Amino acid sequence: MELLLLLPLILLIRSDFREKQVGILPLLLLGILQWGWVFWEYGGSLLWWRIVLNGSVLLVMGMGVLLYLLVKYGKRTNPLNGFLGSGDIWFLICLLPAFEVKEFVWFLVISFLLTIAGWMVYRLSGKRNDRIPLVGTVGICYSIYLIYRFIHLRMMLL
């Protein structure tokens, strides 16, 4: 069931890299499948705890980004205006129940570092696009995580 998440992920990754935006339908499908899978596998109590705890992590990170933007650009900065897309936020909300808190923090740190590294390589190649495809790059990291987890769990059963 968990590998079904790859279908909307592939659509989101493709559209973020090609069209510089993500569609609401694949995002909605990812959210329904992700939240539904966690509910089915672990139950409602764990689902809500993960949402609350990981949502708190995202909130703290978001406040840190907002503080940085306020210091750098002044008090009238809107983070959704050129810095972060609403699709990026909704994508991260879809991932809230997928991880325990410690795993979620590690996943975000690693995937954001890989995103920045990929963007820097892209910029060094002479391209002048300032937009970072966050859904696409974090989506690739999450796809790798899902495949790794699927293979790892199957190997443990042997």
C-alpha positions as CSV (number, residue, x, y, z in Angstrom):
1,M,0.0,0.0,0.0
2,E,2.8,2.4,0.9
3,L,4.3,2.2,-2.6
4,L,1.0,3.7,-4.0
5,L,2.3,7.0,-2.6
6,L,4.8,7.0,-5.5
7,L,2.1,7.6,-8.1
8,P,1.1,11.1,-6.9
9,L,4.7,11.8,-5.9
10,I,5.9,11.2,-9.5
11,L,3.3,13.6,-10.8
12,L,4.2,16.2,-8.3
13,I,7.9,15.9,-8.9
14,R,7.4,16.1,-12.7
15,S,5.1,19.1,-12.6
16,D,7.4,21.0,-10.1
17,F,10.4,20.6,-12.3
18,R,8.7,21.2,-15.6
19,E,5.9,23.7,-14.9
20,K,7.3,25.3,-11.7
21,Q,4.0,24.5,-9.9
22,V,2.2,21.5,-8.5
23,G,-1.4,20.5,-9.2
24,I,-4.0,20.3,-6.5
25,L,-5.3,16.8,-7.5
26,P,-1.9,15.0,-7.1
27,L,-1.3,16.9,-3.9
28,L,-4.8,15.9,-2.6
29,L,-4.3,12.3,-3.6
30,L,-0.9,12.2,-1.8
31,G,-2.5,13.7,1.3
32,I,-5.4,11.2,1.3
33,L,-3.1,8.2,0.7
34,Q,-0.5,9.3,3.2
35,W,-2.8,10.2,6.0
36,G,-5.1,7.2,5.2
37,W,-2.1,4.8,5.2
38,V,-0.8,5.9,8.5
39,F,-4.3,5.7,10.0
40,W,-4.8,2.2,8.6
41,E,-1.4,1.0,9.7
42,Y,-1.0,2.7,13.1
43,G,-4.4,4.0,14.1
44,G,-5.9,7.3,14.8
45,S,-4.1,8.1,18.0
46,L,-0.6,7.9,16.5
47,L,-1.7,9.7,13.4
48,W,-2.8,12.7,15.4
49,W,0.2,12.7,17.7
50,R,2.5,12.7,14.6
51,I,0.5,15.5,13.0
52,V,0.7,17.6,16.2
53,L,4.4,17.0,16.9
54,N,5.6,17.2,13.4
55,G,3.4,20.2,12.7
56,S,5.0,21.9,15.7
57,V,8.4,21.2,14.1
58,L,7.2,22.7,10.8
59,L,5.8,25.7,12.7
60,V,9.0,26.4,14.5
61,M,11.0,26.1,11.2
62,G,8.5,28.3,9.5
63,M,8.8,30.9,12.2
64,G,12.6,30.7,11.8
65,V,12.3,31.3,8.1
66,L,9.9,34.2,8.6
67,L,12.3,35.8,11.2
68,Y,15.2,35.4,8.7
69,L,13.2,37.1,6.0
70,L,12.1,39.9,8.3
71,V,15.6,40.6,9.3
72,K,16.9,40.4,5.7
73,Y,14.2,42.2,3.8
74,G,12.2,44.3,6.4
75,K,8.8,44.0,8.1
76,R,6.7,43.9,4.9
77,T,8.0,40.6,3.6
78,N,5.4,37.9,2.6
79,P,7.2,34.5,2.6
80,L,4.6,33.2,0.1
81,N,5.5,36.0,-2.4
82,G,8.5,34.6,-4.2
83,F,10.2,32.7,-1.4
84,L,7.9,29.8,-0.7
85,G,4.9,28.5,-2.6
86,S,1.7,27.4,-1.0
87,G,2.2,24.0,-2.8
88,D,5.4,23.6,-0.8
89,I,3.6,24.1,2.4
90,W,0.7,21.7,1.5
91,F,3.2,19.1,0.4
92,L,5.0,19.2,3.7
93,I,1.7,19.0,5.6
94,C,0.9,15.9,3.6
95,L,4.1,14.3,5.0
96,L,3.4,15.2,8.6
97,P,2.1,11.7,9.7
98,A,4.7,9.8,7.7
99,F,7.5,10.0,10.3
100,E,8.2,10.0,14.0
101,V,9.5,13.3,15.2
102,K,13.2,12.4,15.2
103,E,12.9,10.9,11.7
104,F,11.0,13.9,10.5
105,V,13.6,16.3,11.6
106,W,16.4,14.2,10.0
107,F,14.4,13.8,6.8
108,L,13.9,17.6,6.6
109,V,17.5,18.4,7.3
110,I,18.9,15.9,4.8
111,S,16.4,16.6,2.1
112,F,16.8,20.4,2.4
113,L,20.6,20.1,2.4
114,L,20.4,18.0,-0.8
115,T,17.9,20.5,-2.3
116,I,20.4,23.4,-1.6
117,A,23.3,21.3,-3.0
118,G,21.4,20.4,-6.1
119,W,20.3,24.1,-6.6
120,M,23.9,25.2,-6.2
121,V,25.1,22.7,-8.9
122,Y,22.3,23.9,-11.1
123,R,23.4,27.5,-10.6
124,L,27.1,26.8,-11.2
125,S,26.2,25.2,-14.5
126,G,25.2,28.7,-15.8
127,K,21.5,28.5,-15.4
128,R,19.8,31.6,-14.0
129,N,16.6,30.3,-12.5
130,D,16.4,31.4,-8.9
131,R,13.4,29.2,-8.1
132,I,14.1,26.1,-6.0
133,P,11.7,23.2,-6.9
134,L,11.2,22.2,-3.2
135,V,8.3,19.8,-3.8
136,G,10.3,18.1,-6.6
137,T,13.6,17.7,-4.6
138,V,12.0,16.7,-1.3
139,G,9.6,14.5,-3.3
140,I,12.6,12.7,-4.8
141,C,14.1,12.2,-1.3
142,Y,10.8,10.9,0.0
143,S,10.5,8.5,-2.9
144,I,13.9,7.1,-2.2
145,Y,12.9,6.8,1.5
146,L,9.7,4.9,0.6
147,I,11.6,2.5,-1.7
148,Y,14.3,1.9,0.8
149,R,11.8,1.3,3.6
150,F,9.8,-1.1,1.4
151,I,12.9,-3.1,0.5
152,H,14.3,-3.0,4.0
153,L,11.0,-4.3,5.5
154,R,10.8,-7.2,2.9
155,M,14.4,-8.2,3.7
156,M,13.6,-8.3,7.4
157,L,10.8,-10.8,6.6
158,L,13.1,-13.2,4.9
